[in-house]
């Protein structure tokens, strides 16, 4: 489903996600097993997040947090996309007479999803095999390291959709990239190339597509060689002062999103976005047949 080094093997499937393992050893010869979760069901929506996937990612993160065999978790995508973010078609399927309950449920799910990133105690690496949009882009700021292929792009088109920032990006993006770059991405909807995102501070390093997972697992091997408790305690010290602020930011962002999602402005913007996206797909298919 995704290109992986020969040392990787699929060990089980968690919902939409395959779990891959790499057999590594630390400096004392003890086995360490970083995990990589790759989306295993390419979809017509180019790896968009639907309800089940939000639940599954949070479940994978919490499972990995409790698993003593895991020191490092790697998130990547299948095919040409890392993820196109939230599946906007869910808004058109919400029943008007139960809209507010649906929006509150969506808020609670998003709070839980982002919270699983905030609270993850081990090393979390994002391996961008392609474009990352929306929630897939904003949660990059909660990862410990982010590696991207040269063709990857990062985009948060919230203003065009009549929405507002999510994934704690209203806090993490200014911290990582500075206010000017955060404004370009979050408010102007500027699409950053992998190199631009690396220069801005959101991406750790840009690598070639054929070397992405080799590079990521080389880094994971270095983490796995460290004593596990020392590594987790050190990560906690680095982030401890920020964790309460991140949770508070997550709650504020999601509360604001409920208001935005329920507004006519947002609903109309989403409808226009989906029509444009459908037209782009139609043109791509037409071009492919020529």
N, C-alpha and C positions, 0 to 999 in steps of 0.2 A: 504494500500500500504506500509506503514511503521508503525512500532510499536510506539504508542504514549500513554502518560498517559490518563486516562479516562477524565480528565478535558479539553482535547483538542477537538475541533470540526472543520471540514472542512467548510469553508465559501464560497470559490469560487475557480475557477481554472484559472490560468494565463498561457496560452500556455501549455508547458510541465510541469508546476509547480502547485502543490496544495498549497493553503494558509491555514495554520492552525492557530487557535487563542487559547489563554489561557486566561480565565477570571480571572484577578488578581486585587487586590486593593492595593493602597498605604497606608501609615500610616494614612492618613486622610479619608480613606474610598472611595477615588475616583477611578473609574475603570481605569485600565491600561491594555493594550492589546499587549504584545509582539507577534510577528509573527514568524512562522517557515515556510520556503519554502522548500518543499520536492519534489524532482523530481518524477513525477507521471507516467512516461512511461518507465519502464525497457526495455532496448534494447539489441540486440545481441552483441553490442559493449561495454557492461558493463558500461553504463552511460557515454559514450563519448560525448564531446561537439561538436555539429554540428553548422552550421550557425544560425539556428533559435534559438538555446539555448543561444548562445552568446548574441543575441539581447534581448531575453527574460529576462535573468538574469540582464542585465543592466537596462531594463525597470522596473523590480521588485524593484531594488535598488532605482531608481529615484522616483518611485511611493511611496515607503515606506518613503523616505526622506521628501516628501511633505505632508505625511499623519500625521496630528496632533495626531491621536489616537495611533500611533506606537512609541514606545521608543526603541525597541530592535528587531532586525531581526536575525533569526537563519537559517543558511543554512545547509542542510543535504542531504543525498542520499537515494535511495530506494534499497531494497534488501541487497546484501552483499557488494556493492561498494559505496564509496562516489562519486568518478568519476574517469574514466580512462583517463581524460584529452582530448586533442584535437582529433577529429575524423580524423585520418590520411587518410582515404579513399577519402577525398575531394581533395587531391593532385592528385590522379589518374584520377579524373574527370575534371580537369582543361584543357581547350582547349589550345593546344600548340601555336596556332596563336594569342591567346589573353591572354597569360600567365602573362605578366607583369601587365596588368590591373587587372587581378584576384588577383595577389599577392599584389598590392597596395590596392585593396579593402579589402583583408584579413587583411592587416596592419591597415587600418583605423578602421575596426571593432574591432580589438584587442586593439588599443589605447583607443577607446571609452569604451570597456568592462572593462579594468583595471582601467581607469579613474573613472568609477562609483564606484569602491571600494575605491579609493583614496579619493574621495569627499564625501563619505557617512557620514553624520553628526551625526548619532545616533550610538547606540551600535550594532556591528556586531559580531556574534558568529558563529563559524564553529563547527558542531557536526559531527565528523568523525565516521560514522557507519561501515567503511571499508576502503580499500586502496584508496589513493589519488595520482594521477599521473599528471605530467606535469602542465598545467595551474591550475588544481584543487589543486595542491600542492603549487605552487608559490604564489597564492593569499592568502594562509593562513597567510603569513607575513603581509598582509594588514588588517586582522581581528583584533578585539580587544581582543578576547579570542578564544582559540581552545581547544575543548575537544575531546578525542578520545577513542574508545573502545580498549581493549587490543590487538585485532587481527588486528588493522589498521596498515598500512604501508604507508610511504611517499617516493615517488620516482620521480626523474626528469631525465629521460634518454636522455637528450639533446645531449650529446656527441655521444652516439650510433646512434642517428638519424641525426647527422651532423648539428645540429641546435645550438642555443645559448640561454642563459637564457631569461625568460619573466616574466611578472607579477611583475616587480620591484624586483625580487629576487636577482639580482646582487647587490642591495643596502640593502634590508631588511634582507637577510639571513646572511651576514657577521655581521650586526648590532645585530641580535637576537642570532646567534649561534657562532659567531666568525669566523675568516677567515679559520681556519683549518676544522671545520665542514661544512662550506659553500663549501669549495673546495671538500670535500668528496662527498657531495650531488650533487652539480652542475657540477663538472668537472669529478669526478670519476664515477658518476652515482650510488653511494652507496645507497641502499635501507635502510632507517631508520625504525626500529620498533617504535611503539607508545612510548614505554618507552625510547628508545634512543632519539627520537625527544623531549620528555619532558625534559630529562636530558640536552639536548643541548639548550633548550630554545624556540623551535618553538611551542611545544604543552604545553598548560597550565596545563592540568591534564589528567591522564588516568583513565577511569572508566570501570566498567563491562558493557557488552552489554545491559543487562536488566535494568541497571540504567542510561543509557546515557541521555535520554531525560528528565527523572525525575531530574537529576542533572542540566542539562542545563536550564530547566525552573525554578528551584529553584534559580539559579543565575540570570536569567532574571527577576524574581520577585523582587530581591534585587535592580536591576537597576530601575525597574518600580516604586519602592517606593520613588525614589528621585524626587525632583522638576525637570521637564523636561528641562527647559531652563538652569538651573544651570549645569545639566549633559552635555548638548550639548556644552555649553560654555567651560566647563572644558576639554572635549575631544578636542575641537578646540585648546585650549591653549597647550595641550600636543603635538599635531601634527602639529601646525601651521608652525613651522620652517621647518618641513619636507615635507609639501605638495608640494611646488615648486620643491624641489629636486626629489620627487617621480614622479611628472609629467614629469620632464626632463628625468629621468631615463627610464620611460615608453616609451617616444618617441625614445630615443636612442636604447633601446632594440628592439622595433618594426622596426625601420629603418634597424638595423642589420639583423633582421629576414627576411626581404624582400630579402636581398642579399643571405642569407643562403638558403631560400626556393627555389630560382631560380638557385642554383648551382647544377651541376651534382653530386657533392659529397653528398649533402643532398638528392636529389631525389633517388640516388642509395641506400643510407642508409635506407630511408623510405621503399623502395621496399623490401629490405632484411628483415626489421623489420616486415612488414606485412606478408611476407611469413612465418617467424618464428611464428608469432602470430596465423596464420591460422593452422599451424601444431600443435601447442599446443592445440588449440581448438579441432582439430580432435582427438587428443590423449585423451583429457578429455572426449569427447563424447563416444569414443571407450571404455574407462575404465568404464564409467557409465553404459554401456550396459552389461558389464560382471557380 
